[in-house]
Amino acid sequence: MGLIEKYAPKSALKDFTHDPKMLLAASGYTRGTITRPLLLYGVHGTGKTAFARALAMEMAPDMHVSDIHEIDVSQDTSIDAVRRINNSIGLFPANSRGIRVVILDEVDNFSRQAMDALKGLMTKFPSTGSGVFFILTTNNVNALSAPVRDRCKEVHVPATTVSDVLPAAQSILTAEGITLSDDAVRAALTRDNSGLCSYRDMYGVLEEIITRRSQP
């Protein structure tokens, strides 16, 4: 099992601490005060998909995985993907809040026809009260059609710095039985002068450290 599968946050919004705006938006959805589709945008590797999954699991106190539909749009960009969503989310949800959550990852890959169909689907299944909540993620927000963006609450997911990911990196290394100083880990995570380090890059660096430590 890779480090991402083993350690990436899966169901706890409290694990996402590097941007208070994300947690503020999430609280609005979990309390039911915000009902518009959510659009998470920002550069790759900042945890948008993991955040979407965590939020989906906390949308109801008894949210069931069967009520969450996740689609990697990069794997199917056609209108058929939207039709399958339409066919699958009409079923009665298992949770007490009576909602379903649809996560569309890398939604900017949708064809123009599929984007138009998605706009219609958002209108058909409103998220007020019982209904369907849409969570969209994208690395390229400008590639989305204006009608889709207009229907969403947009939340920018900022790029993470070395300081942002350092606590998570140290926690993983400790769990793997490796002790390194903060300065040593910081140096390993620093690949350029920008000071930025995505979670995805962090996992790659840690894989390298763990592999070197395991070699005789």
C-alpha positions in Angstrom: 0.0 0.0 0.0 1.4 3.4 -1.0 1.6 6.3 1.5 -1.2 8.2 -0.2 -3.6 5.3 0.2 -2.3 4.7 3.8 -2.2 8.2 5.2 -4.2 10.6 3.1 -7.2 12.1 5.0 -10.4 10.2 4.1 -13.2 11.3 6.4 -12.0 14.0 8.8 -12.4 17.6 7.9 -10.4 18.6 10.9 -7.3 17.2 9.1 -7.5 20.0 6.6 -6.0 22.9 8.6 -3.9 24.8 6.1 -6.7 27.1 4.9 -9.4 28.4 7.3 -11.6 29.4 4.3 -12.0 25.8 3.3 -13.1 24.8 6.7 -15.5 27.8 6.9 -17.1 26.7 3.7 -17.3 23.1 4.8 -19.1 24.1 8.1 -21.8 25.9 6.0 -22.5 22.7 4.1 -22.5 20.4 7.1 -24.8 22.8 8.9 -27.1 23.1 5.9 -26.7 26.9 5.7 -25.1 26.6 2.2 -26.8 24.5 -0.4 -25.2 25.6 -3.7 -23.0 23.2 -5.6 -19.4 23.6 -4.3 -16.5 24.2 -6.8 -13.0 23.6 -5.4 -10.3 25.0 -7.6 -6.6 25.5 -7.4 -3.3 24.0 -8.6 -2.8 20.2 -8.5 -1.8 18.4 -5.4 -3.4 20.6 -2.8 -5.9 18.0 -1.5 -9.1 19.1 -3.3 -10.3 15.6 -3.9 -9.5 14.4 -0.4 -11.3 17.4 1.0 -14.3 16.7 -1.2 -14.5 13.2 0.1 -14.1 14.3 3.7 -16.9 16.9 3.3 -19.2 14.3 1.6 -18.8 11.9 4.6 -19.8 14.7 7.0 -22.8 16.0 5.1 -25.0 13.8 7.3 -24.3 12.2 10.7 -25.0 8.7 9.2 -23.8 9.3 5.7 -23.3 6.0 3.9 -20.7 5.4 1.2 -23.5 4.2 -1.1 -24.9 7.8 -1.1 -21.6 9.2 -2.4 -20.9 9.0 -6.2 -17.4 9.9 -7.3 -16.5 10.3 -10.9 -13.0 11.0 -12.3 -14.0 13.1 -15.3 -10.6 12.7 -16.9 -11.5 9.0 -17.4 -14.8 9.8 -19.1 -15.4 13.2 -20.6 -18.5 12.4 -22.6 -22.2 13.3 -22.0 -22.7 9.6 -21.2 -21.0 10.2 -17.8 -23.6 12.8 -17.0 -26.4 10.5 -18.1 -25.1 7.8 -15.7 -25.1 10.3 -12.9 -28.7 11.1 -13.7 -29.7 7.4 -13.7 -27.9 6.6 -10.4 -28.9 9.5 -8.1 -32.6 9.1 -8.3 -32.5 6.2 -5.8 -33.7 6.7 -2.3 -30.7 7.7 -0.1 -29.7 5.7 3.0 -28.9 8.6 5.3 -31.3 10.5 7.7 -30.7 13.8 5.9 -32.0 12.4 2.7 -29.3 13.6 0.4 -26.8 12.2 -2.1 -23.4 13.7 -2.9 -21.9 13.7 -6.4 -18.1 14.4 -6.6 -16.9 15.3 -10.0 -13.1 15.3 -10.0 -11.2 17.3 -12.7 -14.6 18.4 -14.0 -12.8 20.8 -16.5 -12.2 17.7 -18.7 -15.9 17.5 -19.6 -16.7 18.1 -23.2 -18.8 21.1 -24.0 -21.9 18.9 -24.5 -21.3 17.2 -21.2 -20.8 20.6 -19.4 -24.2 21.7 -20.8 -25.8 18.5 -19.5 -24.2 19.0 -16.1 -25.8 22.5 -15.9 -29.2 20.9 -16.6 -28.5 18.2 -14.0 -27.7 20.8 -11.3 -31.0 22.5 -12.1 -33.0 19.2 -12.1 -31.6 18.1 -8.7 -31.6 21.1 -6.4 -29.6 20.7 -3.2 -32.0 22.5 -0.9 -33.4 20.2 1.7 -33.5 16.7 0.5 -31.7 16.4 -2.8 -28.3 16.1 -4.4 -25.2 18.0 -3.5 -22.6 18.5 -6.2 -18.9 18.9 -5.3 -16.7 19.8 -8.3 -12.9 20.0 -8.4 -10.7 21.5 -11.0 -7.1 22.6 -11.6 -8.3 24.9 -14.4 -11.4 26.9 -13.3 -11.4 29.0 -16.5 -12.1 25.9 -18.5 -15.6 25.5 -16.9 -18.6 27.0 -18.7 -20.0 30.2 -17.2 -23.5 28.6 -16.5 -21.9 25.8 -14.4 -19.7 28.3 -12.5 -22.7 30.6 -11.9 -24.5 27.8 -10.1 -21.6 27.0 -7.7 -20.0 28.4 -4.6 -16.4 28.8 -5.6 -13.7 28.1 -3.0 -10.0 28.6 -3.9 -7.8 25.8 -2.5 -4.4 27.6 -2.1 -1.1 26.0 -2.9 0.5 24.5 0.2 3.9 25.5 1.6 6.6 23.4 3.1 5.5 24.7 6.5 1.9 23.6 5.8 2.8 20.0 5.0 5.6 19.6 7.5 3.4 18.4 10.4 1.8 15.8 8.2 5.2 14.7 7.0 6.6 14.3 10.5 3.4 12.4 11.6 3.8 9.9 8.7 7.6 9.4 9.3 6.9 8.8 13.0 4.2 6.2 12.1 6.8 4.5 9.8 9.4 4.4 12.6 11.6 7.1 11.2 12.9 10.1 13.3 14.2 13.1 11.6 14.6 16.7 12.7 12.2 19.3 11.4 15.1 21.0 9.6 16.1 17.7 7.9 12.5 17.1 6.7 12.1 20.7 5.7 15.2 20.5 3.6 14.0 17.3 1.9 10.7 18.9 1.1 12.2 22.0 -0.3 12.8 21.4 -4.0 13.0 25.1 -5.3 13.0 28.6 -4.0 9.2 29.1 -4.1 8.7 27.5 -0.6 5.8 25.6 -2.0 5.2 21.8 -1.6 2.0 20.0 -2.6 0.8 17.1 -0.6 1.3 14.9 -3.6 5.0 16.0 -3.8 5.3 15.4 0.0 4.2 11.8 -0.4 6.8 11.3 -3.1 9.6 12.8 -0.9 8.6 10.6 2.0 8.5 7.5 -0.2 12.1 8.3 -1.2 13.2 8.7 2.5 11.5 5.5 3.6 13.0 3.6 0.6 16.5 4.8 1.4 16.1 3.9 5.1 14.9 0.4 4.2 17.9 -0.4 2.1 20.7 -2.4 3.7 
